[in-house]
């Protein structure tokens, strides 16, 4: 049996601010790869969901249990098959915490114009209100060169971005 950090098991983190299209993109990418898909939002505590629904940004302390639970789930999934998961992972320390719990992973950082993200947030049914978009963008620490992130502009279209991501991650 291979270890969860085996390089033959690909693990892909799809990150970026709320509303940028992480879930839609990650589901399409996972399907194209024949990989498991894990929605990071599913691992938020009820307290986190309530805070965000009330328009209050999460603190680092509030994010800690969420990130640990998500890392545990992804590590177990990765032990069985390639895995694509979503997480805003806005700060380097959050991405480092995920790496500590999961092991090696590829990083896909999604971006889009603020107006497009806001429009998507207003149109969807989600616990994260559009009023928190500015706090998400302000908190975002762009991946550094040592993180080897693949940057994708989501206004370019889903199919084109999935094809580009597959090429860049070697699938």
C-alpha positions as CSV (number, residue, x, y, z in Angstrom):
1,X,0.0,0.0,0.0
2,X,1.3,3.5,-0.9
3,X,1.7,6.2,1.7
4,X,-0.7,9.2,1.6
5,X,2.3,11.4,0.6
6,X,3.3,9.2,-2.3
7,X,4.1,11.3,-5.4
8,X,2.0,8.9,-7.5
9,X,-1.1,10.2,-5.7
10,X,-1.8,13.7,-6.9
11,X,-3.3,16.2,-4.5
12,X,-4.5,19.6,-5.8
13,X,-5.6,22.5,-3.7
14,X,-7.8,25.0,-5.5
15,X,-7.6,28.3,-3.6
16,X,-8.8,31.8,-3.9
17,X,-11.4,34.2,-2.4
18,X,-15.0,33.2,-1.9
19,X,-17.0,33.5,-5.1
20,X,-14.0,33.2,-7.5
21,X,-15.3,29.8,-8.8
22,X,-13.3,27.3,-6.7
23,X,-16.0,24.7,-6.3
24,X,-17.2,24.8,-10.0
25,X,-13.6,24.6,-11.3
26,X,-12.4,22.0,-8.8
27,X,-15.4,19.7,-9.5
28,X,-14.7,19.9,-13.3
29,X,-11.0,19.3,-12.7
30,X,-11.6,16.3,-10.4
31,X,-14.0,14.8,-13.0
32,X,-11.5,15.3,-15.8
33,X,-8.8,13.7,-13.7
34,X,-10.9,10.8,-12.3
35,X,-10.1,12.1,-8.9
36,X,-12.0,12.6,-5.6
37,X,-13.4,16.0,-5.0
38,X,-13.6,17.5,-1.5
39,X,-15.5,20.8,-0.9
40,X,-13.6,22.6,1.8
41,X,-16.7,24.6,3.0
42,X,-18.3,21.4,4.2
43,X,-15.7,21.2,7.0
44,X,-16.6,24.6,8.6
45,X,-18.0,24.5,12.0
46,X,-21.6,25.7,12.6
47,X,-20.1,28.6,14.5
48,X,-18.0,29.6,11.5
49,X,-21.0,29.4,9.2
50,X,-23.0,31.5,11.6
51,X,-20.3,34.2,11.8
52,X,-19.9,34.4,8.1
53,X,-23.7,34.4,7.5
54,X,-23.8,37.4,9.9
55,X,-21.2,39.2,7.9
56,X,-18.3,38.7,10.3
57,X,-14.9,37.5,8.8
58,X,-13.3,34.5,10.5
59,X,-10.3,34.9,12.8
60,X,-7.3,32.7,12.6
61,X,-8.4,31.0,15.7
62,X,-11.8,30.2,14.1
63,X,-10.1,28.8,11.0
64,X,-7.8,26.5,12.8
65,X,-10.2,23.6,13.5
66,X,-11.7,23.9,10.0
67,X,-8.2,23.6,8.4
68,X,-7.2,20.7,10.6
69,X,-10.5,18.8,9.8
70,X,-10.1,19.5,6.1
71,X,-6.4,18.4,6.1
72,X,-7.4,15.1,7.8
73,X,-10.1,14.4,5.3
74,X,-7.9,15.2,2.3
75,X,-5.0,13.1,3.7
76,X,-7.3,10.1,4.0
77,X,-8.7,10.6,0.5
78,X,-5.3,11.0,-1.0
79,X,-4.3,7.6,0.5
80,X,-6.8,6.0,-1.9
81,X,-6.7,8.1,-5.0
82,X,-5.9,11.5,-6.6
83,X,-7.7,14.2,-4.8
84,X,-8.8,17.8,-5.7
85,X,-10.0,20.0,-2.9
86,X,-11.1,23.6,-2.3
87,X,-10.1,25.9,0.4
88,X,-9.8,29.7,0.3
89,X,-6.3,29.3,1.9
90,X,-5.9,33.0,1.8
91,X,-2.8,33.2,3.9
92,X,0.5,31.4,3.6
93,X,0.2,30.1,7.2
94,X,-3.1,28.4,6.2
95,X,-1.5,26.7,3.2
96,X,1.4,25.7,5.4
97,X,-0.9,24.1,7.9
98,X,-2.6,22.2,5.1
99,X,0.8,21.0,3.8
100,X,1.7,19.8,7.3
101,X,-1.5,17.8,7.5
102,X,-1.6,16.5,3.9
103,X,1.9,16.4,2.5
104,X,2.9,17.5,-0.9
105,X,0.2,19.2,-3.0
106,X,-0.2,21.2,-6.1
107,X,-1.6,24.7,-5.7
108,X,-4.0,26.3,-8.2
109,X,-4.7,29.9,-7.3
110,X,-7.8,31.3,-8.9
111,X,-8.5,35.0,-9.6
112,X,-11.2,37.1,-11.3
113,X,-12.1,40.7,-11.5
114,X,-13.7,41.9,-8.2
115,X,-16.9,42.9,-10.0
116,X,-17.3,39.4,-11.5
117,X,-16.7,37.8,-8.1
118,X,-19.2,40.1,-6.4
119,X,-21.8,39.3,-9.1
120,X,-21.3,35.6,-8.6
121,X,-21.6,36.0,-4.8
122,X,-24.9,37.9,-5.1
123,X,-26.3,35.3,-7.5
124,X,-25.6,32.2,-5.5
125,X,-27.1,30.6,-2.4
126,X,-24.2,30.4,0.1
127,X,-23.5,31.3,3.7
128,X,-20.7,33.7,2.7
129,X,-22.4,37.1,1.8
130,X,-21.0,39.4,-0.8
131,X,-20.3,42.0,1.9
132,X,-17.3,39.8,3.0
133,X,-15.6,39.9,-0.4
134,X,-13.5,42.9,0.5
135,X,-12.2,41.2,3.7
136,X,-11.3,38.1,1.6
137,X,-9.4,40.1,-1.0
138,X,-7.6,42.1,1.7
139,X,-6.6,38.9,3.6
140,X,-5.3,37.2,0.4
141,X,-1.5,36.6,0.5
142,X,-0.6,35.7,-3.0
143,X,1.4,32.5,-3.3
144,X,5.2,33.0,-3.2
145,X,7.5,31.5,-5.9
146,X,8.5,28.6,-3.6
147,X,4.9,27.5,-3.5
148,X,5.0,26.8,-7.3
149,X,1.4,27.9,-7.7
150,X,-0.4,27.8,-11.0
151,X,-2.3,31.0,-11.4
152,X,-5.6,30.9,-13.3
153,X,-7.8,33.8,-14.4
154,X,-11.4,32.5,-14.0
155,X,-12.9,35.0,-16.5
156,X,-11.2,33.0,-19.3
157,X,-13.8,30.2,-19.1
158,X,-14.1,26.9,-17.3
159,X,-13.2,24.5,-20.1
160,X,-10.1,26.5,-21.1
161,X,-8.9,26.7,-17.5
162,X,-9.5,23.0,-16.8
163,X,-7.5,22.1,-20.0
164,X,-4.7,24.5,-19.0
165,X,-4.6,23.2,-15.4
166,X,-4.4,19.5,-16.7
167,X,-1.5,20.4,-18.9
168,X,0.4,22.3,-16.3
169,X,0.0,19.6,-13.6
170,X,1.0,16.9,-16.1
171,X,-2.3,15.1,-16.5
